[in-house]
Amino acid sequence: MSKILYIDTDGTKGSLPEGALGYDAYAAGGDEGRVGVGTASGTDILLSKKQEVDALENRVDTLESTDAISIAIALG
């Protein structure tokens, strides 16, 4: 199990070390609550928040089946 060791509380995000988890706790930055994973290339992978996934799921549920298939293909 991993532990989040890096927490951004003042808006000064830097690149996370490879494999490290970071948490954005800076409300004014717009990404509050987002978790990121450091990569070897220095570009962090930002994970979706639960409400973002739920919103997409609700949107897909309201589309016609052909539209949902198109979105699924586009998302990979």
N, C-alpha and C positions, 0 to 999 in steps of 0.2 A: 504494500500500500504506500502511496506517495503522500507527502505532506506539503501543503502550500507554504513556502518559505518567503516568497516575495510578494509584498502587498503595497500597491501604489496608493498612497494616502494624500499626495500633494500634486498629482498631475505630471510628474516627471518620469514618464515611462522610459525605460531603457530596454535593450534586448536582454531577454532571459538567457541564462546558461542552458546549454543543450540538455533537454529532458527535464528541466525544472518547471514547476508550476507557479504561475503568478496570478494574483487576484487584483482586480481594479476596485478599490474602495473610494475613489475620488468622484463624488457626486457631480461636480460641475463639468467633468469631462465627457459625459454622455454615455460612457461604457460601464457605469457602475454595476458591479455584480458579475462582470464577465471574467472568465478564467482563460488564461493563455498557457501554451506549452512552448518552451524554448526549443529551437532547432539549431542544427550545426551551421546553417547558412546565416543565422542572425535574424531571420524573419520569424517572429512568433506566430504560432497557429492559434487564432482566437476561436474559442468554442461558442456555440450558440447558447443563448439563455433559454430556459424552459418556456417562457412566454413567447419567444420568437418561434420556437418549434410548434407550440400549440396554435399560434395564429396562422402559421402556414398550413397546419393540418386542418384547421377549421375552414380555411379558404379552399383547400383542395376538396373537402367534403361537399362544398356548395357548388362546385363546377360540374359540368357534364363529364361523363366518363372519358370522352375523347380528349377533353382539355386536361384532365387529371393525368392521362397517359403522356401527353405532351410535356407536362411539367415534370413528371417522373423521369422522362428521357433527358430533359434539359439538366436536371439536377444530378444525373448520373446515378 
